[in-house]
Amino acid sequence: MECCIINKLKTQPFWFIVLFVLGLFTILRFAFLFLRWVYVNFLRAPKNLKKYGSWAIVTGPTDGIGKSFAFELSRKGLNLVLVGRNPDKLRDVSDSIRAKFGKTEVKTVVVDFAGDLNEGVSRIREAIEGLDVGVLINNVGISYPYARFFHEVDEELLKNLIKVNIEGTTKVTQAVLPGMLKRKKGAIVNIGSGAAIVIPSDPLYAVYAATKAYIDQFSRCLYVEYKKSGIDVQCQVPLYVATKMASIKRSSFFVPSTDGYAKAGVRWIGYEPRCTPYWPHTILWAIARSLPESIVDAWRLRFCLGIRKRGQLKDSRKKE
C-alpha cells in the first residue's frame, strides 16, 4: 500500500508533491493540537498544590473570582492569607471559609491598593513572615464603571487603574517572591484578561486592556526568569465571567460562574505560562483569532458603544 502511494507520487509534478506534503503536515499538526487540547482540558491531572507550600495568598478575595479562588484553594487543603481593602468583608469571607473547612487557617491583611500601597505591602510582608507560602493569586483589579472613550477617563480612574492593576500586582509579587526563592518552590498566578490578549483591541476600555497586557508580559518574563528556580509563574486569561465587574449576573455555557471559573483555574496552576482555564473560552478564542482583525474591531467597538450608552443613561437617571 505504501509502495503504491510512493509510486503514484513519483509520477506527479513537483508542485503537487509540495502541496501534498504541506497538506499532510497541516492535518497532522491539527490532529496533534486537537489531541493536546483534549488532554490538557479533560484528562491532565491537577498538581498537588500543597507541594508548593501550605499557605496561599489571594488578593481581592471578598468578591468575584478572588473569593471563589479562596474557597477552592481551601478545598485543596491550603491555609489562606486574604488581602483586601474592606475589613468587614474580609472577616465575613474568613468566617465562611472556617465554617466550611474547619481545618483551614485564615489570616487577613487590610490593604487599600488604591491608597498607600507601600504601607500595605509592608503589612503583607509582616503577615507572611515565617509562613510556607507556596501559592500567590494576584487577582485584585479594577475596570471602568462602564465603557468610555480615553478622553472621558477622569484622573482618579486613570490613577487607580494603573496603581491597582499594575503597581499592586507588581509589588505584591515582589514581596512574596523572595520566600519562594529561598524555599525553591512556588506558584504565582496573575489574573489577566481576554481584553488584552484574545481580541486585537478593546476600544473604550483602552487603559484597562493596557494594564492587563502588562500583566501578561510581566508574567511571561517572570516565568522565564524563575522556572529553573522551581517557581511556576502563570497568567490566566479569562474571557467573560459572571461578576459584578463584568456587569453579568447570570452564568451560561460560555460565561461561567466565579465558582466554575475558579475550579477550572486551580486545575491549571503550575502548568503553561499563559492559559485560558475554562475550556469553552478556548472555543471563543479560536473563533476570534480566525476572523480578520477589522471585523473583530468593528464588532467590539459597536458592542462597547452600546455599553457606554447604557452607562450614560444610568448616570443621567442618578442625577435626576
VOZABA-337698 format. One line per field, with one value per residue: x, y, z of N, C-alpha, C in turn. Coordinates in steps of 0.05 Angstrom, whole numbers, plus 5000, padded with zeros to 4 digits. Layout:
BEGIN
nxx: [X	...];
nyy: [Y	...];
nzz: [Z	...];
caxx: [X	...];
cayy: [Y	...];
cazz: [Z	...];
cxx: [X	...];
cyy: [Y	...];
czz: [Z	...];
//
This chain:
BEGIN
nxx: [5017	5037	5079	5052	5029	5075	5097	5057	5061	5111	5101	5075	5073	5123	5102	5053	5069	5093	5049	5019	5051	5052	4997	4989	5023	4996	4947	4966	4988	4943	4914	4948	4947	4893	4886	4921	4894	4847	4871	4896	4853	4815	4836	4886	4917	4908	4959	4988	4978	4996	5047	5076	5074	5045	5012	4970	4965	4915	4894	4845	4799	4746	4702	4674	4718	4764	4744	4721	4767	4793	4760	4764	4818	4822	4791	4827	4862	4896	4922	4903	4921	4887	4880	4855	4813	4769	4756	4711	4686	4728	4730	4680	4686	4728	4705	4665	4696	4723	4680	4662	4708	4737	4790	4822	4868	4864	4888	4882	4896	4892	4891	4892	4892	4889	4907	4956	5003	5054	5056	5016	5038	5080	5053	5035	5083	5098	5057	5065	5112	5154	5117	5100	5092	5064	5033	5011	4958	4947	4897	4870	4840	4814	4763	4734	4676	4637	4639	4680	4707	4777	4790	4750	4762	4771	4819	4824	4804	4839	4888	4878	4868	4919	4950	4925	4918	4969	5014	4999	4996	5049	5080	5062	5077	5132	5140	5127	5157	5214	5212	5194	5236	5276	5257	5256	5212	5146	5084	5058	5002	4975	4920	4897	4867	4820	4811	4859	4890	4863	4828	4840	4837	4810	4767	4746	4757	4810	4854	4847	4852	4905	4932	4924	4951	5002	5005	5005	5053	5090	5082	5099	5154	5173	5162	5200	5247	5247	5235	5273	5285	5248	5199	5135	5105	5047	5000	4933	4880	4820	4758	4694	4665	4615	4610	4609	4642	4644	4592	4554	4503	4482	4504	4528	4537	4582	4597	4621	4603	4634	4652	4654	4694	4738	4746	4763	4808	4843	4858	4895	4939	5009	5023	5023	5052	5017	4947	4879	4835	4781	4747	4707	4717	4763	4744	4717	4762	4790	4755	4755	4809	4811	4782	4784	4821	4798	4744	4733	4748	4710	4662	4672	4677	4625	4596	4617	4604	4549	4548	4570	4530	4486	4509	4516	4463	4444	4475	4454	4402	4412	4427	4382];
nyy: [4976	5025	5028	5034	5085	5116	5107	5128	5182	5194	5199	5246	5317	5364	5408	5387	5348	5379	5408	5366	5346	5391	5394	5346	5354	5397	5372	5333	5367	5395	5352	5337	5383	5385	5336	5347	5391	5366	5332	5368	5397	5360	5311	5315	5312	5354	5393	5376	5422	5431	5415	5458	5491	5505	5547	5597	5658	5705	5759	5810	5780	5783	5782	5759	5728	5723	5711	5661	5632	5632	5598	5551	5539	5529	5483	5449	5441	5481	5533	5602	5669	5726	5783	5846	5905	5919	5910	5887	5856	5821	5794	5769	5733	5702	5678	5648	5612	5585	5561	5526	5496	5469	5459	5496	5548	5618	5680	5751	5810	5878	5919	5976	5980	6023	6063	6079	6042	6023	6019	5982	5937	5927	5909	5861	5833	5828	5796	5748	5730	5678	5641	5585	5600	5580	5589	5642	5683	5733	5770	5818	5876	5929	5957	5998	6037	6036	6028	6076	6131	6146	6199	6211	6188	6201	6233	6209	6156	6139	6140	6102	6055	6044	6041	6001	5956	5949	5967	5945	5888	5880	5897	5864	5815	5822	5824	5773	5737	5730	5694	5647	5637	5626	5578	5550	5536	5547	5578	5625	5661	5705	5743	5756	5784	5771	5815	5838	5802	5761	5786	5833	5887	5930	5973	6032	6014	6024	6036	5999	5950	5956	5954	5901	5877	5889	5856	5806	5805	5815	5769	5729	5741	5734	5680	5657	5676	5651	5597	5556	5560	5533	5558	5569	5611	5642	5669	5675	5676	5696	5700	5728	5727	5713	5765	5821	5862	5853	5863	5823	5781	5729	5663	5622	5575	5594	5634	5628	5617	5649	5609	5565	5582	5588	5536	5511	5543	5531	5479	5487	5511	5518	5498	5515	5579	5617	5614	5594	5576	5558	5516	5525	5578	5575	5560	5606	5639	5615	5625	5681	5691	5670	5703	5762	5819	5869	5860	5839	5883	5922	5897	5895	5950	5969	5938	5957	6011	6007	5991	6037	6074	6055	6059	6115	6131	6109	6138	6190	6184	6177	6228	6257];
nzz: [5000	5018	4982	4934	4940	4943	4893	4860	4875	4854	4801	4797	4785	4810	4839	4857	4893	4932	4951	4971	5013	5046	5058	5085	5128	5153	5167	5204	5242	5260	5281	5323	5355	5369	5398	5440	5463	5482	5520	5558	5576	5595	5612	5638	5701	5758	5792	5856	5900	5951	5952	5937	5980	6045	6051	6019	5983	5970	5933	5932	5952	5969	5937	5875	5827	5859	5910	5900	5885	5935	5966	5935	5938	5993	5995	5972	6012	6030	6073	6084	6066	6064	6026	6024	6016	6049	6115	6141	6102	6091	6140	6139	6095	6114	6160	6135	6105	6146	6171	6133	6119	6167	6184	6159	6164	6170	6153	6153	6116	6114	6059	6021	5956	5923	5954	6003	5981	5992	6048	6055	6030	6063	6108	6088	6082	6135	6154	6128	6146	6162	6145	6104	6046	5987	5943	5903	5887	5846	5842	5849	5821	5780	5737	5685	5705	5666	5594	5560	5521	5514	5526	5561	5608	5675	5719	5769	5761	5722	5750	5790	5760	5739	5785	5818	5784	5758	5791	5841	5833	5817	5862	5904	5885	5886	5940	5958	5928	5944	5989	5964	5930	5967	5988	5942	5911	5887	5864	5822	5804	5759	5746	5684	5625	5573	5543	5534	5507	5476	5439	5385	5398	5450	5448	5480	5529	5538	5574	5616	5586	5570	5619	5632	5591	5606	5652	5628	5599	5640	5671	5635	5629	5682	5686	5652	5677	5728	5724	5727	5780	5807	5810	5787	5743	5721	5675	5676	5631	5629	5594	5588	5653	5701	5738	5783	5765	5711	5700	5693	5709	5706	5695	5640	5586	5559	5593	5652	5722	5779	5814	5780	5744	5779	5797	5750	5741	5784	5771	5731	5752	5756	5708	5640	5618	5601	5600	5585	5627	5631	5591	5549	5536	5505	5456	5439	5436	5394	5352	5351	5338	5287	5254	5212	5236	5229	5227	5278	5309	5292	5309	5364	5378	5366	5403	5452	5449	5457	5511	5534	5522	5552	5603	5608	5606	5654	5690	5682	5701	5755	5769	5765];
caxx: [5000	5055	5095	5034	5026	5100	5100	5039	5072	5134	5092	5062	5091	5135	5084	5033	5082	5097	5023	5011	5067	5042	4971	4993	5034	4975	4928	4979	4991	4916	4907	4964	4936	4866	4891	4933	4873	4831	4886	4901	4828	4797	4850	4910	4912	4918	4982	4983	4987	5008	5076	5088	5074	5020	4996	4965	4956	4895	4887	4818	4785	4720	4681	4681	4737	4782	4730	4718	4793	4798	4745	4774	4844	4816	4782	4851	4877	4915	4915	4900	4925	4869	4888	4834	4810	4748	4760	4687	4683	4749	4721	4658	4696	4744	4686	4652	4715	4728	4656	4660	4732	4745	4819	4836	4876	4860	4897	4873	4912	4877	4908	4877	4910	4888	4917	4984	5009	5079	5049	5001	5056	5096	5036	5035	5109	5097	5037	5074	5138	5155	5097	5108	5074	5071	5016	5002	4938	4944	4870	4859	4839	4790	4758	4717	4648	4626	4656	4683	4730	4800	4789	4730	4772	4780	4845	4822	4801	4865	4908	4871	4872	4948	4960	4915	4923	4997	5031	4990	5006	5079	5092	5055	5095	5159	5141	5124	5176	5238	5207	5192	5263	5290	5248	5260	5187	5124	5067	5046	4981	4966	4895	4897	4840	4817	4810	4886	4904	4847	4818	4862	4835	4787	4761	4730	4769	4838	4873	4843	4864	4934	4943	4924	4973	5026	5004	5012	5082	5103	5081	5116	5182	5179	5162	5227	5268	5247	5227	5295	5287	5226	5175	5118	5091	5026	4979	4908	4866	4791	4740	4673	4657	4592	4619	4599	4659	4635	4563	4540	4490	4476	4524	4518	4558	4606	4602	4619	4602	4661	4660	4661	4720	4759	4751	4779	4833	4860	4868	4916	4962	5034	5028	5031	5056	4992	4926	4851	4828	4753	4751	4690	4730	4783	4729	4714	4789	4797	4738	4765	4835	4807	4769	4801	4821	4780	4716	4731	4749	4684	4642	4678	4670	4596	4588	4625	4587	4524	4553	4573	4504	4471	4521	4510	4435	4442	4486	4435	4380	4421	4430	4355];
cayy: [5000	5048	5029	5045	5114	5128	5105	5148	5208	5198	5205	5272	5340	5373	5425	5371	5335	5400	5413	5341	5346	5413	5386	5324	5366	5412	5353	5321	5388	5400	5329	5338	5405	5377	5316	5361	5407	5347	5322	5388	5407	5340	5287	5321	5315	5379	5389	5377	5449	5430	5411	5485	5502	5500	5572	5611	5686	5713	5788	5815	5755	5787	5781	5750	5706	5721	5697	5633	5621	5627	5574	5528	5532	5517	5456	5434	5437	5503	5555	5626	5697	5741	5811	5862	5932	5922	5891	5873	5835	5801	5778	5752	5711	5685	5663	5629	5591	5568	5546	5504	5479	5473	5457	5517	5572	5641	5706	5773	5834	5901	5935	5992	5981	6050	6081	6077	6015	6015	6011	5957	5914	5922	5892	5834	5821	5821	5775	5722	5723	5651	5623	5570	5609	5566	5597	5670	5690	5762	5774	5845	5892	5945	5964	6022	6033	6027	6036	6105	6139	6152	6227	6213	6175	6222	6229	6190	6130	6133	6134	6077	6032	6038	6034	5975	5933	5945	5970	5927	5861	5880	5899	5841	5794	5828	5818	5744	5721	5722	5670	5625	5632	5614	5550	5538	5526	5566	5582	5652	5663	5732	5743	5775	5788	5767	5842	5846	5781	5745	5803	5851	5912	5932	6001	6044	6003	6024	6035	5973	5929	5960	5944	5872	5869	5889	5832	5783	5806	5812	5741	5713	5746	5721	5651	5650	5682	5636	5569	5539	5563	5518	5575	5569	5636	5638	5689	5663	5695	5690	5718	5738	5711	5726	5780	5849	5879	5849	5870	5799	5769	5701	5647	5606	5556	5609	5653	5612	5630	5652	5583	5549	5591	5582	5507	5506	5557	5516	5456	5495	5523	5504	5488	5534	5606	5632	5595	5601	5551	5549	5506	5538	5603	5569	5560	5634	5648	5605	5639	5709	5691	5662	5725	5786	5838	5892	5851	5838	5911	5935	5885	5903	5978	5971	5927	5975	6035	6001	5991	6065	6088	6046	6071	6143	6134	6103	6161	6212	6178	6182	6257	6270];
cazz: [5000	5020	4957	4913	4944	4936	4864	4848	4880	4837	4774	4798	4783	4835	4855	4870	4916	4953	4963	4986	5038	5063	5068	5105	5152	5165	5180	5227	5262	5272	5298	5348	5372	5380	5419	5463	5475	5497	5543	5579	5587	5606	5622	5654	5729	5770	5810	5885	5907	5977	5948	5935	6007	6059	6051	5994	5986	5949	5934	5922	5957	5981	5917	5848	5822	5882	5932	5892	5887	5963	5974	5921	5950	6019	5989	5965	6037	6036	6091	6068	6073	6047	6024	6012	6026	6068	6137	6147	6081	6096	6163	6130	6078	6132	6176	6117	6098	6170	6176	6113	6120	6195	6188	6145	6179	6153	6162	6136	6115	6102	6041	6001	5933	5911	5974	6009	5974	6005	6075	6053	6023	6088	6125	6076	6089	6164	6158	6117	6157	6174	6133	6080	6025	5963	5920	5904	5867	5843	5829	5853	5797	5775	5709	5682	5713	5640	5572	5554	5506	5531	5536	5581	5633	5693	5731	5791	5750	5708	5770	5804	5742	5737	5812	5828	5765	5752	5814	5862	5826	5817	5889	5920	5875	5896	5969	5963	5913	5958	6005	5946	5921	5989	5990	5915	5901	5889	5841	5821	5784	5755	5730	5662	5613	5544	5531	5527	5492	5458	5417	5376	5412	5467	5448	5502	5554	5530	5597	5629	5569	5570	5645	5631	5573	5624	5669	5611	5593	5666	5678	5617	5635	5707	5681	5641	5696	5753	5720	5737	5809	5819	5813	5763	5740	5701	5670	5668	5613	5626	5578	5606	5676	5714	5761	5784	5749	5683	5699	5683	5732	5702	5682	5618	5577	5552	5614	5676	5748	5790	5824	5757	5734	5799	5796	5726	5744	5802	5757	5712	5766	5754	5681	5619	5628	5594	5595	5588	5641	5626	5563	5528	5528	5484	5431	5431	5429	5367	5333	5350	5324	5259	5239	5206	5258	5224	5234	5307	5318	5287	5327	5392	5381	5367	5428	5474	5447	5470	5540	5541	5521	5575	5627	5609	5613	5682	5705	5679	5718	5782	5773	5765];
cxx: [5017	5071	5078	5032	5052	5104	5082	5049	5095	5126	5079	5082	5101	5116	5062	5045	5086	5070	5013	5025	5057	5014	4972	5004	5013	4955	4940	4981	4964	4908	4922	4953	4909	4869	4903	4912	4854	4845	4888	4875	4811	4811	4873	4903	4922	4942	4973	4995	5001	5038	5091	5092	5047	5002	4993	4957	4937	4890	4860	4800	4756	4696	4691	4700	4755	4769	4728	4745	4800	4785	4757	4801	4841	4807	4806	4870	4897	4904	4916	4909	4908	4876	4867	4831	4791	4750	4735	4682	4704	4742	4699	4668	4712	4726	4672	4670	4720	4704	4653	4684	4745	4775	4834	4843	4874	4871	4887	4892	4896	4896	4889	4896	4909	4899	4947	4994	5035	5073	5034	5018	5073	5080	5035	5061	5109	5079	5048	5101	5137	5135	5108	5089	5082	5056	5008	4982	4935	4918	4860	4861	4814	4788	4743	4689	4631	4643	4657	4708	4753	4799	4768	4738	4783	4806	4845	4820	4827	4886	4903	4875	4902	4958	4951	4923	4952	5014	5024	5001	5036	5091	5086	5073	5123	5162	5141	5146	5202	5235	5206	5220	5280	5283	5250	5235	5165	5108	5055	5027	4972	4942	4896	4869	4841	4817	4838	4900	4888	4839	4840	4861	4810	4779	4742	4737	4800	4858	4871	4857	4895	4946	4944	4945	4999	5028	5013	5042	5099	5104	5099	5146	5190	5179	5189	5249	5270	5239	5248	5298	5264	5200	5160	5101	5071	5008	4954	4891	4836	4779	4718	4666	4634	4601	4606	4616	4652	4606	4547	4529	4487	4498	4511	4541	4584	4614	4599	4613	4630	4670	4669	4688	4742	4766	4768	4807	4853	4873	4892	4941	4986	5041	5037	5034	5032	4971	4899	4837	4800	4750	4732	4702	4750	4769	4725	4740	4795	4781	4749	4791	4832	4795	4789	4799	4801	4751	4713	4731	4722	4663	4647	4671	4640	4585	4593	4610	4560	4526	4556	4547	4487	4482	4515	4481	4430	4452	4466	4411	4387	4422	4403	4343];
cyy: [5025	5051	5041	5075	5128	5129	5125	5176	5215	5206	5233	5294	5349	5390	5410	5357	5355	5405	5390	5340	5367	5406	5365	5336	5382	5395	5341	5342	5393	5377	5329	5360	5398	5356	5329	5377	5389	5338	5343	5397	5386	5316	5293	5325	5341	5373	5390	5403	5450	5425	5437	5497	5500	5525	5584	5640	5692	5743	5792	5791	5759	5785	5768	5727	5702	5705	5667	5619	5614	5602	5549	5519	5520	5488	5438	5431	5459	5522	5581	5651	5713	5770	5827	5889	5935	5901	5875	5850	5813	5782	5759	5728	5692	5667	5641	5605	5573	5551	5522	5485	5484	5474	5480	5540	5595	5666	5727	5797	5856	5918	5950	5995	6007	6071	6079	6048	6005	6005	5985	5933	5907	5905	5864	5820	5812	5797	5748	5714	5696	5632	5609	5576	5597	5576	5627	5674	5720	5767	5802	5861	5908	5950	5990	6016	6025	6038	6066	6110	6147	6180	6231	6200	6197	6214	6209	6161	6121	6125	6107	6052	6024	6028	6007	5952	5928	5945	5950	5899	5860	5880	5876	5817	5797	5822	5788	5728	5713	5697	5645	5617	5618	5584	5535	5524	5547	5568	5609	5653	5692	5731	5765	5779	5783	5793	5850	5826	5768	5762	5823	5878	5912	5962	6009	6032	6004	6021	6008	5951	5931	5950	5914	5861	5870	5864	5807	5782	5803	5783	5724	5716	5732	5690	5642	5654	5662	5606	5550	5540	5548	5534	5576	5594	5633	5662	5674	5684	5687	5709	5726	5717	5727	5739	5808	5867	5877	5857	5848	5784	5739	5687	5631	5588	5571	5630	5638	5630	5633	5625	5565	5556	5583	5552	5499	5518	5543	5492	5462	5506	5506	5494	5511	5563	5625	5611	5608	5577	5540	5542	5518	5565	5598	5568	5588	5646	5640	5619	5668	5711	5684	5684	5748	5806	5860	5885	5850	5866	5925	5924	5895	5932	5982	5961	5946	6002	6031	6001	6020	6080	6081	6058	6100	6148	6129	6126	6185	6209	6183	6211	6271	6270];
czz: [5000	4994	4934	4915	4936	4906	4849	4851	4861	4809	4773	4795	4810	4852	4870	4895	4939	4967	4980	5013	5057	5074	5089	5131	5167	5180	5205	5250	5276	5290	5324	5366	5384	5402	5444	5478	5492	5522	5565	5591	5602	5620	5641	5683	5740	5788	5839	5895	5934	5975	5945	5962	6019	6060	6023	6000	5963	5953	5921	5927	5968	5962	5891	5847	5846	5905	5925	5893	5916	5973	5961	5932	5978	6015	5983	5990	6044	6056	6074	6082	6054	6049	6010	6026	6049	6090	6144	6127	6084	6119	6155	6114	6096	6148	6159	6110	6122	6176	6157	6114	6148	6200	6176	6164	6160	6167	6143	6138	6100	6085	6022	5977	5918	5930	5978	6005	5988	6034	6075	6048	6047	6107	6115	6084	6118	6168	6149	6128	6171	6163	6108	6057	5998	5938	5924	5881	5866	5827	5830	5827	5795	5745	5708	5694	5689	5618	5567	5537	5524	5542	5557	5608	5651	5707	5753	5781	5736	5728	5783	5786	5741	5764	5821	5809	5760	5777	5836	5857	5827	5845	5907	5911	5886	5925	5975	5950	5928	5976	5988	5936	5942	5992	5964	5905	5905	5862	5843	5798	5783	5737	5709	5651	5583	5530	5522	5508	5470	5434	5410	5390	5430	5469	5470	5529	5551	5553	5611	5613	5570	5597	5645	5612	5588	5641	5653	5606	5618	5674	5661	5623	5661	5703	5671	5661	5719	5749	5731	5767	5823	5822	5786	5763	5717	5699	5661	5653	5611	5606	5597	5628	5689	5740	5760	5766	5719	5678	5687	5707	5730	5687	5659	5608	5571	5573	5641	5701	5758	5802	5802	5746	5753	5799	5773	5730	5762	5789	5739	5727	5764	5727	5662	5630	5621	5588	5597	5601	5635	5597	5543	5519	5506	5457	5421	5423	5401	5346	5329	5334	5294	5241	5233	5229	5254	5231	5264	5319	5315	5305	5356	5397	5383	5394	5452	5473	5460	5500	5549	5542	5545	5601	5630	5617	5643	5699	5705	5698	5748	5789	5775	5793];
//
